[in-house]
Amino acid sequence: MSNQETEKRKYPLLFSEGRLGNLKLRNRIGLAPMTRTSAESNGVPNETMVKYYTRYAKGGFALLITEGTYPDEKFSQGYLNQPGIANEEQIAGWNGIIQSVHEAGAKIICQLMHAGALSQGNIHAEENIGPSAVQPKGEKLGFYGGEGAFSIPREMSKDDIADVVNGFAQAAKNAKDAGFDGIEIHGANGYILDQFLTDYTNQRQDEYGGNTENRVRLLVETAQACRKAVGNGFLVGIRISQGKVNDYAHKWSGGEEDARTIFTALGKAGLDFIHVTEYHADQPAFKEGGPSPAALAKKYRELPVVVNGNLNTPEQAEEMLQSGEVDVVTLGKAALANKDWVNKVAEGKLLEDFDPKRFFVPDAKVKEFEL
């Protein structure tokens, strides 16, 4: 038996074939979406991004989820030099990345992200929109080019809401046309869909505000519209979290009852998977000794669950898979520190520790040493 076969046998589920919807994966390890603000100023993906994503595919990752990609040329862009998938030039820009990743043996799906009230750089609009005119907590993210407090967004009209849904749906179709293997709707981390889901940012009095069933409505409608746009057979998932880029400690106020309502509703929306992310994914969602967020997603809807959140070692990832709560593990910081994390683990090599200063100082742009 080779050394690689011996090492892989330590983590039987991690290195087993996986499946999300109709998509077959060579292992259960994916690259988490990470904003790197390295596209051209007009949102067109470039050669830097080709090299960046290809490195992970060559490093053994079975599934790559792109950084948050803005879906429309209205209010969705969150950061300057963020890639988009809203026009023909942007769609064409993704082609080279997709082809290179596929040639390296990996699958790649596009994460569609509308920043809403958290936008801190948008070449298409001078104002931000949100479910309500509530100023976001915290300050803009310096490593993404922001400074100071977030602006107070304009409360969205029904037409604005329809535009958001239509923008996601058109972007899903664009991603399919570009050659992606699927899409992930960004419903997490404080961006527009999460703003509707969150009680303190959503003060609406209509059918999109109030109780949890109403606040999850826009996520469900967006998922349904994306499914209709791409048809059956094309992978459609959603990312969900409690914590936000501007409020890491947030918890759903209704506890497990909120989790039941949210995951049950999403489970009926035509999705193929739910991607749960928290700062520590293996920790209880609410009270000490309680189930993890991933376990709750699996409990209330039998969809495949992807999980992300400081599962940096193969032992941690394997343990989550062995629990039966998750189907695929995605890596962020550990992947940045180890572009070939999968190959290293398979070969029994030591993993590098993550040093944020190497990757996010002075900004989050892809550095030369990463390529």
N, C-alpha and C positions, 0 to 999 in steps of 0.2 A: 504494500500500500504506500503511495507517495505521501510526502509530508503534507501537501495541500489537501489530499483526501482525509488525512488524519485530523487536520485542523478543522475542516468543514464538518466532520462528524461530531465535533464538540457543540455545534450549533445547528442541529438537524433541521429546524424550521426556518431559521434565518437563510439558509442556503437551499431551501426547497423551492420548487417552482410555485409562483403565486398567480392569482387571477383577480382582476377587477373587471366586472362586467364581462365583455368578450375579450378583454385584453390579457394575454398571457405574459407573465413576467419570469425572467430567468432566475430570480431570487426574490426575497421579500424586503429588499432594501431600496429606499428611494431617496432622492435629493429633495429636501424641503424647499419651498419657494422663499427666495431671499432677494429683497430689493437691492440692486447694485448701481442704479443710476448711471449706466454706461452706454446707453443707446445714443444715437445722434440727437441733436436738439429738436428735430422734428419727429422724434419717436420711432425712427427706423432702426431696426436691429443692424448691427455691424459686425465686422470681422473679429473684433475683440470678443463679442458675445459668442460667435461661432467657436472660437478657441476655448472660451470659458466653459461652455456646456459640454463640449466634446471631451474635455479633460475628465469630467465625471463619468461620462459614458465609457471611456477607455479604462477608468478606474474601477469598473465592475458594477456600478449602480444600475439596477434593472429599470428604474423609473425615474425620470427627471420631471419635476414640476417647475415651470418657469417662474421667474419673479412676477409680481403683480403687474399685469399688462392692462393699460387703460382701453376700454371698449368703445368710447365715442369721442367725438370732437366737440363736446359741450363742457360738462362739469366734472368729468370722471378723472382726469389726470391729477395725480397726487404730488408728483415730484418732477422737477426739471430733469431732462435726460432719462426719463422713464420710457420704456418701450410701449408702443401702442399696437393695436390690431384693428384700427378703425378705417383704414384706407388701403388702396391697392399697393402703394409703395411700402407701407408697413407690412402688409401680408407677404409681399415678395421678399422683404428682408428676412422674414422667418424661414423661408424655404431652405436657405443654405444651412441654417442651424439644424433644422429637422433632418435634412439629408445626412449631414455629418454625424449626428447622434445615432441615427438608424444604422449607418454603416459601421458604427462602433458597437452595435448590438443592443442598444438600449431603446426604451420607449420614452416619448416625451409628450406631456400634456400642458396646455396653456392655462395659467391661472388668470382669470378675468377679474379685475379689481376696479371698483369705483370708489374714490377716496371720500367723496361727499364733504362733510364739514372739516375733515382733517387735511384737505388739500393745502399744500404749501408751495405749489409751483405748477401753474397751468397756463400753457401758451394759448389756450382756446377761450378762456373766460377770465373776467376780472373779479368775480364774486364766487363765493362758495354756497352750496345748498345743503340742507339737512332736513330731517323730519320736522324739526322745530328750531326756532331761533334761540338756541342754547349754545353758549360758548363752550367749546371743548375744554376739558381739563388739561392741565399741564402746559408745556411749551412745545413749539415746533422742534423737529429733530435736526440737530446741527449737522450730523454726519450725512444727512440727506439734503443739506443746503438751506435749512430753515433757521429762523432766528425769531425769538420773542413769542408772544402769546398768539394763539390761533384767533382768527377773526370770527365774529358771530355770523353764522350762516343765515341765508334767507330761507324761511320756511317753504317747503316744497308744495306746489299746487298738485292737483290730480294730474294735470298735463305733464308736470315734471316727473311724477312717479311713473306715468306711462312711458315717458322718454327713457327713463332708467331701465325699465323692463325691456323695452324694444332695443335699447343699446346693447344690453347683455345678449339678447337673442341673436342680433345681427353679428355680434362679435363671435358668438359660438359658431355660427355658420361660416364666418371668415376663417376661424381656426380650423374647421373641418376642410375648407377649401385649400388652406395653406399646407395641409398634410399632417397636422397634429394627430396624435392617437386619441385625443380626448380633451376635455376642458375641466377645470375646477373653478367653480364660482366662489369668489372670496366673500364669505359671509362672516368673517372673524375680525379680531384685532382692532375694532373701533372704526372700521370703514363703513360705507353708506348702509349696507344691509344690516350690519351689527348696530349701527346707530338707531335703526328702526326697532331692533330687537331689545335694545337697552332702555330700561325704564326711565333713567334720568336724562337721557338725550331725546327721548320721544315723549313729548307732552301733548300729542295730538288728541283731538276729541272725536275723530272720525273712525272709520273701520280699520285704519292702520295704527291706531293708538289705543291706549287703555290696557286691557288685560293681555296676557301672554299670547292667547290665540290670535288676537288682532296684531300684535307686534311682530309675530312670526309670518304674517300674511305675505309681506313683500318678498321674503326669502322663498316661500312656496311658489308664488306667482312667477318669480324670476326663474326658478328651477323648471317649472312647467313650460315656460316660454322657450327656454333653451332646448329642452327636450323636443318640443314641437319643431324648432328651427332645424335641428340636426337629424331628426328621425331616430328610430330605434337602432341599436347596434353600435352607436358612437358613444364613447365613454363620457358620462356627465357626473361630476361629483360636486360636493360643496365643502368648504372649510368652515369650521365652527370653533369658537373659543369663548371663554368668559373674560379673560384678561385682554387688555388692549395696549397698543403701542404707547398710549398716553395715560393708561390706568391699569398697570400690571395686576393689581390686587383685586380687581372687580370680580364679584360673584353674583350669579343670578339670585335676585332677592327671594324668589319662591323656592329655592333649593331644588330638591329632587322632583318636586311636582312640576317646576318649570322645565327641568330636563325631560320629563315624560312628555309634556305638551310639545316641546320643540322637536325632539327626536321623532316622536310619533308623526307629527305633521310633515317633517322632511322625508320620512320614510314612505309617505304616500305621494310624493311630488315627482316621481319619475326618475329619481336619482339612482346611480349605480354604486356610489360609496359616500361615506361621510368621513372627512378628515378632521379629527379632533386635535387641537393644539392647545397646550398650556405650558407654563414655565417649567413645571415638573409633571410630566404626563402620567407618571406612575403613582402620584399622590392622590389622596381622596379629593373628590370634587367639592365636597362641602365639610361634613363633620369628620372628626378623627375616627379612623376605622371604617369609614364608609367606602363605597365604590369609587373608582376613578371615573373621570369623564368618559373615557373610552368604553368602560364597562357599562355605563348608563346608555351610551349610544347603541351598544349591542343589545342591551336588555330591552329597550323600548322599540327597536326596529331591527329586524334581522337583515341588515345590509352589511356588506364588507366595511370594516372600519380601518382607516389609516390613522396612525398616531404619530405625534411629534411633540417633543419637549424634553430636552436634556437626557435623552436615552443614548448616551455617548459611547458606551462600551458594548461589545457584542453580548456580554453577559446580561446587561439590562435589556437589550433589544430581544434576545432570545426568551428571557423570562416573560416579557409582555406577550410575545407570540404564544408561548406555552400556556399562558393563562386562558387562552381561548377568547380573549376580549378583543384582539386586534388581528388584522390580516396582513398588514404591511406597516413597516416602521420607516419614517422619514427622518433624515439627519440634517441639521443646519450647521451649528458651530463645529461639530466634530467633522463634518464634511469639508468645511472651509479649511480646517487644519490638516485634513487628510483627503486630498482629491481622489486618492486610490484606497480609501478606507476599506472597501469590500475586498480588494485584492490583498491588502495588507493582512486583514484578518484571516483570509483563506491561506495565507502563506506563513502565518504565525509571527508576523513582524510587529514591532512596537508601534503604537499610535502616538502621534504628536499631540501635545496639549494645545488648546485654542488660546491665542493671544490676541485680544481685540485690537490692540494698538497696531498690529501688522495689517489688519484688514479694514479698520474703520477710522484711522487717523491719517490725514486730516479729514477724510470723507470716506463714503462707502463704495466709491468707484472701484472697479476691478483693477488690481495692481499687476504690474508686469510679471512679478514672480509667480502669479497664479496661472499664467498661460503656458 
